[in-house]
Amino acid sequence: MNPRKTIRRFYGQLALAMLTLVLFSCHGLEELNENPNQLDAESVDPNLLISTVINNTGKTIVGLGFGDIAGVMQHTQKDGWSGGHNAYDWTSESYNWSSYYQTLKNNQTMLEKAETENLDFHVGVGLVLKSYLFGMIADLYGDAPYSGALRGDQGAEFFDAPFDAQRDIYLGIFSDLERANTLLSGDSYLNVEADQDILYGGDASKWRKLANSLALRYYMRLSEKESQLAQQGIAKIVGNPGTYPLILNVVDDANMGYIGNSSADAWPTNTVFDEDPQGAYMRIKMGKTLVDIMQDLNDPRLGVWANRVAVPLAVEAGVADDFDEVINGERRVSQAIVDNYEATYGYPVDFDPDYVGYPTGMTLGAVYNLSKDPNQGTFNEHASQLNEIYREASGDLLQARFMSATEVNFILAEAAFKGWIGGSPETYYNMAIQQSLNAWGVGSAYGSYIAGPAAYGDYEDIIIQKWIGSWTAATEAWFDYRRTGIPDLQTGPTAKRTVLPIRFYYNENELENNTTNAEAAINNLETTEFNGTDPQNSAWSKIWLLQGTNEPY
């Protein structure tokens, strides 16, 4: 029995109850100190908080990686209401980190209770989740409250939390993950309720693999900035597999399924609870960048992620200029109609009979590829919609993907390419692809796929395949792009800047309420030629991690 499909019973009520645990170190939340419903470490069962923290974190991963960051990474594009997705028109009012800190506060409450009761499993899990969330914050924003965060309930002097240096946050993460690896190495644990662990069903050995795999992720994150630290960390882990087991097979992937009982616990593009004909499912289209590359590679995953074109297009020769008919399921039009469309909208008609993706940052997406429906968020019979599975509220493939064997093997391939570990980069590369195909149910196609254009050639292949494999979890691909410049992604005509963004703005709430500390963090950002009219707090300013690396620009 797969615990990820069956253990979902209690977290819904818990999530509601634990929304009261939102005290963290930001000014302006003083009134929450008087909350009579607040649960503390003495009165809460840590098992109940585990599911809440996992659930909130999982939905955040999908919200970014299948949301606007999928647009940045050109996995998808929207045909309407698309500014944040296609054009990156973000501001200091976008992407408030408060929900991350709220989840971290719940996690801290669980950790405090577990520490008091000597519950090693819960402490280990809590440290992994803490590392994941703080890592996400540091990756997205740069410097951030860390060592002094989550202390707002201790008094007014903790409301304005200082921002720790991004480097120090990563070092803290490595320390916490090292301790988690030790705590999760035992054979038996007290007070573990498998039903509440909606990631791994109470299996400490799998959490241990996640802890060490996360450490690999963050060491590789530092590879261009502090290569010696990164090399030493990766070599230590890979060179001691008995001490540092890793996620190397899809059976150990850290995935959280969706229950699908209500809109709150269903896949975000479902049409079960969102019956709006112009809802999220219809607005999100496949991105041309991803579709074209996957077609060039004969990638079997494309058919899992996308629907085929409903009505292919073809030019009918020797007909009147207004000729436009559907014949045998194919829409045949005159060359004059094609020429007029291309002159009007500036995009060539895509005659691919199988899959057609949307160009990046295009204008008037609703009429793309001779679509007859000019309304945003509607069915385009001449382009690829998301696969029908993404209309469902839940399903075997509808997972929040925290970390996978695919990602870990690609990290190892990159480390081997750099000469940091033994083994062949091609071997790790092949294993990464095998695990990805297995994860998406097309593992039987591996032999023919790897023997074709997807065969390993060089370093760029590793990062491009990792980018493809990050489908629905594209935030990780964004972080890879920032440090490597791969793939070579170009912006579209509606983009706010001529290059991709590389961070989130510090939010207005923090700027107004924690001004001194926020301004100090902003001063640590490095402006680029692409800041435009933005102040230093820009999505095109470089965080510490990118400064001096010449990447991605």
N, C-alpha and C positions, 0 to 999 in steps of 0.2 A: 504493500500500500504506500502510495506517495503522499507524505505528510503535507506537502505544499498544496495538494488539491483538497485535503480534507480538514485541515486544522484552521478553521476560520470562525469559531463559534462566539468568542467573547469580545473580540477587539472592538467591535462597533460601539458597544456600550462603554467600553473603557475609553475609547477615543473621545467620546463626549464628556465623560467625567474628567478626564485628564486635561481638557482644554483649560482648566483652571490653573494648571501648573505653568504659567507663562511668565513668571518673574525671572528676569535676567538683567544683566547690568547695562541698562540703557536708561537715560534720564527720561522722565515723563510718565513712568509707570508706578509712581509712589502709591497711588490709590489701591493698587493690587495687593499691597501689604496688608490691607484690611479685609481681604477676601475671606469670608467665613467658610467657603467651600473648598479652600485649598487643602490638598492632600500633601502630607509630608512623609519623610523617610520612615518615620516611626509607625505610621498607620497603613502604609500601602504594601501590597504583596508585589515583590519585584517581578514575578511572572507576568502579572497583568500589564505592567508597563512595557515589557519587552515587545509584545505585539503592537502596542501603540507606536513605539519608536520605529520599529521596522516598517509598519504600514505608512507612517508619515514620510519616512525617508524614501521608501519605494515609490510613492506617488510623486515625490519631488523629482526623482530620477527620470520618470516617464514624462512629467510635466516639462522638463527641460529638454531631454533627449529625443522626445517625440513631438516636442513643441517648437519653440522659437529657435533653439540651437540646431534642430534638424533643418531649419531653414537656412541658418548661417552655413552649415556644412553641406547644404544643397542635396540632402537626401530627399527633402520634400520642398514644395512651394505652395503658397496659398493663392487661390484665384480671386480672393476678396478679403477685405478686412485684414490686410496682410502686412501692415507697417512694421511691426516688431519682428515678423517672421522673414519677410523678403527684403526689407529695406533697412533694417537695423536702426530704426528711428527711436532709439532708446534715449532716456534722459535720467536725471537724478530722481525722478519719480517712478522709475521702473525697477522691478525686481528687488523689493525690500527683503532683507535677510532676516527679518524678525521671526518668520516661521521656522527657520533653521535653529535659531536660538531657543525658541519655544520647545522644539523637539529635543534639543540638547538639555534643556532644563528638566524635562521629563526623564531623560536618560540619566542625568546626574542624580535625581531623586532615587532612581532604581539602583544606581551604583552605591549611594550612601547606605541604603538599606542592606544591600548585598555585602558591603564591606563590614557593616556592624554584625551581621549574622554569619560571616565567614563562608559565604556562598561563592566558591571560586568560579563555578560555571557562569553565574550571573555577572560577576565582576569582569571575567574575560570577555563575555559578550558585550557588556557595557563599554569596555575599552575599545573594542572593535568598532562599535557604532559611533562612539565619540570621535574616533579617528576618522571615520568615514565622513561625518558631518563637518568637522572642523577642516578636514582636507578640502571638502567641497567649497567651504567659505573662502579659504585661503586661495584656492585655484580661481574662483570666480572674481574675487574683489582685490586680493593682495593682502596688505596688513589688515589685521582685524582683532577685535577683543578676543582674548584667549585665556591667558593665565589669570586675569582679573575678571573674566566674564562669569555670568551665572550666579552672582553674589548679591543681587539687588535686594533679596529678602533679608539680608544681614544689616541693612541700614542705609540711610541716605548717602553716606560717604562712598557707597559702591555703585550709585546710579550711573555715574559717568565713567565707564570702563576705559582704560587706556587701550590703545591698539598695539598688539604685539607685532614685531617684525615678521613678515611672511616666512623667512628662513627659520625663525624660532618656532613657529607653529609646526613646520615640517619636522623639526628636530623633536618636538614634543610628541608628535604622532609616532615617530620611530620608537621612542621610549615606551609609549603606551602599547604599541603593537608587540614589542619584545616581551613586555610583561604578560600580555594576553596570550602569547604563544606558550609561555611557561604555565600559566594557570589552566589552559585548555589542554594540557598534555596528560591529564590523569585518566583513570579508568572508570571512576564512578563519582557522582556528585549528589549533593543534597538538594531536595526541594525543587527538582526540575520538573516542570509541567510541559511535556512535549507539545500539547495542543496550543500553548501560548507562543511557542517559538515558530512563527509562521514563515521562517526562512529555512531552517534546517531541522525542525522537529526535535529539538533537544540534543542533537548530535554534536558533542563537543569537538570531535575530530574534524568535522567539516568547518566549524567556526575557526578552528586553529589554522586550517588551510587558507581560509579567507583572510585571517590576520596577516599571514606571511605573504600572501599574494598582494594584499594592499601595500605592504611595505615595498614589494617590488615595484608596484605602480608609482609610488612616490619617489623611490630612488631614481627610476627612469625619468620622472618628471624633472629631476634636478640635473639630468645628464649633460645638458648644454651649459648650465650655470656653474655647477660644482661637480665636475666630472670625476675627480678623485673620490669624493664622498660617495657619489653614486656607484662608481665601480666597486669600491670596497664593500658597500652594503649589499649589492647584488651578488658579488662573488661569495660573500659570507653565507647568504641564504642558499644559493644554488649549490655551493660546495658542501653543504651539510644537510642533505635531504632528510635524514632521520630526525634531525633537530628542527628543521624548518620545512615541513611538508607543504605542498602547494596544490592549487586547483589546476590539474592537468588534464582532467577528463570531464566531459559534459555532465556526468552523473553528480559531480560536486559543484556545479554552477550555483552561484548564489542568486536564485530567482524567487520572486514573490508573485504568486498568482493573484488574480482579482476574483472576488466573490461573485459580483454581478447581481446582487439582490436589490440594489438601488443605484441611483445616479452617483451617490457618494462613494460606492465601492466597485464601480464598473469601469471598464476600459474607457478612456476619455473620448474616443470617437464613436462610441456605440450609438446605434440608432434605436435601441430598445427603449431607453429612457429619454433620449433626445430625439423626438419625432419631428423636429423642425426640418423641413425639406432643404433648408439652407444651413443646416447644422455643421458641426465640425467635420464629420465624415466627408461631406460634399466639398467643403472649403479646402481641405488638404489634398493636394495632388502630388503625384510622384515628380521628383526633380529630374530634369533632363540630364544634368551632370551625372547623377548616379545611374540613371537608366542607360545612358549611352555607354558608360564604362562597363556596366554589367553585361550589356549585349555584346560588346567587343570581346568579353571574356567567356561568352556562352555560359553565364552564371545561372545555375539552377535555382538559386534563392530568389531570383527576380519574380518568378511565377508564384512564389509563396507570399511575397510582399505586395505584388501589384496585380491588378486585373489586366487582361489583354484589351486592346482597343476594341470597342463594341462594333464600330463601323469604320473599316479602313477607308482611306482616300486614294483615288487614282485619277489621273488626267485622261480624259477621253479626247482623242485626236479627231480632227476634221468635223467638228460640231459647231453649232452656233455659240456666240459668246456667252449667252445666258443658259447654256446647257448645265443642268444640275439634277441628277437622278440617282436613286439607289437601285442598283441592279445586282441581284444575287448576293445581297448583304454587303455590297461595296458601294460607297458613294462616289460616283463618277462626275467630274466637273470639267468644264472647259479650261483651257490654259488662260483665257482672259480672266476668269474668276480668280484663279491662283495669282495672276499678275496683279490684279487689283487689290487683293488681300495683302500681298507682300508690300506693295507700294504704300498702302494705307497704314499698316501696323508695324512694318519694319522687321517682321520675322518670316523666315522661309516656312512654307508649308512642309510638315513632316509626314511623308507618305509611308512610314514604317507600318506594316500590317499587323505587327504584334504588340509592341510597347512604345508609347510616346510620352515623354516627360515634359514638364513645364520649364521653359527657360528661366534662368535666375533673374529675380527682380524685374520682371516684365511689367509693362503697363497694359491695362485693359485685358487682364488675364481671362476674363469671362468669355471673350470671343476668340481665344487662342485656337489655332489650327482649324479655322473655318467653322467654329462652333456657331450654331444658329441661335443659341440661347444667350442673350446679352446680360443675363442676371448673374451676379456674383453667387458663389456657393451653390452651383447647380451641376447636374450631370453633363459631362462633355463626352459625347459618343465618339469623338475622334482623338481622345487622349486617355491615358491610363489612370483609372481611379485606384485608390488603395484596394488591396484584396478584400473580398467579402468578409474575411475573418475579423477585420477591424470594424465591422458593423455590430459585432457581438459584444455582449456585456462581459463575458469571460470566455476562457478557452485555454487549451493546453499551450498555445504559443503566445498568449497574451500575458506576458510576464514583465514585471519590473526587474530589470537585469542589473543587479548590483555589481557583479564581477563574474567573468566567465573563464573557462579553460582556453577559449579562443584568445582572449586578451593576454592571459599569462603566457601562452606559447608564443605570441607575437613579441612580447617583452623579451622573452628568452632568445628569440630569433635576432632581435635587435642587439641584445647584449653579446651574442655570439659573433655577430657581424663586427662589432666594435672590438672584439678580441678580449672581452672582459670575462667570459666563461668559456669552457670547452664545448665541443660539439659543433655541428654544422648549422649555420643559419638556415640552410635549406630544409634540414630535418625538422627544426622547430617550426618553420614556416608551413611546411606540409601538414604537420600535426595541428597547427592552429586552424588551418582551412578545414581539415577533416572534422575537428570538433565543432566548427561553426556549421558545416553542412549537417552534421548529426543533430545539432541543436534545433535546426529548422526543418528536420524531417526529410532531408534529401541526401543523406549520407551515402546512399547507393550510387550516386552520381560522382563520387569523389575521384575514382580512377580516371574516368574520361575527362573530368574537369582539370585535374592537375597535369594531365598529359597534353592539354591544349594551351591556349594563350595564357592561362593562369599559372603556368610553370614558373618556378622561381628564377629570377634573373639577377636582381640587384637590390640594394637597400630600399629604393623607392617602392618596389613591389611589396615589401613588408608593410610599409606605412599605408599604402593604398588599400591593400587587403584588410588591414586593421580598420581603416576608415569604413570600408564596406561592411565589415563584420560588426560595426558598432550600431547598426540599424536599431532604432528605438532607444538607443543609449548614446546619442551622438555627441553628448557633452565631452565624453572622453576623446572623441575624434577631434573636437575643437582644441582641447589642450595639447594633443599631439601636433596639430597643425601649427599652433603658436610656436612650438619649439623646433619644428622641422621645415615649415613652409610647404609641406606635402599633405594632400594633393595641391596642385597649382590652381587654386580656386579664384575665379574672377567675379567681381560684382556685376550686378545688372544696372539698367538705367535708372531705377528708382532708389538705388542705394544711397544712404546718407553720406557715405564717403566712397572713395574709389578703391578702398581696400577693406578687408573684413575687420570687424571689431575684435578686440583681444581681451576684454574684461568687461565686468559690469560697473556702472557708476556706483559710488557710495550714495545711498539713498537720502533723500531730502530730510526724512525724519531724523536720521543720525546727524546730518549737517546742522539741523536746527537745535537739537536737544543735547548733543554731545560734541559741541562745536570745536572746542580746543583740541580734543583728541582726534577728531575727524580731519581737521585741517592739518595736523601734524602728519597724519597718514597720507593725505593728498600731496603734501610737500615732498614725500618720498617717491611719488610717481614721476616718471620721465616723459615729458611731452614728445610727440613725434610730429612730423610734417603733415600728418593727417588729422590733427586735432581740429582743424577748421576753426569755427567760431567757439568751440568748446573751451571751457576753462581747463585747468590742469586735471580736474576730476573728470576724465573722459574715458569712453570706451576704446579710444585709440591712444591712450597713454600707456606706457609700459610699466608693469609691476616689476618688483625686484627680480623675479624669476627670469624675465626677458631682457633686462638691462645688460648691455654689453655683449649680447649673443648674436646680434644682427639678424635675428629671426623674430617674426616672419617677415619683417621689413625694417 
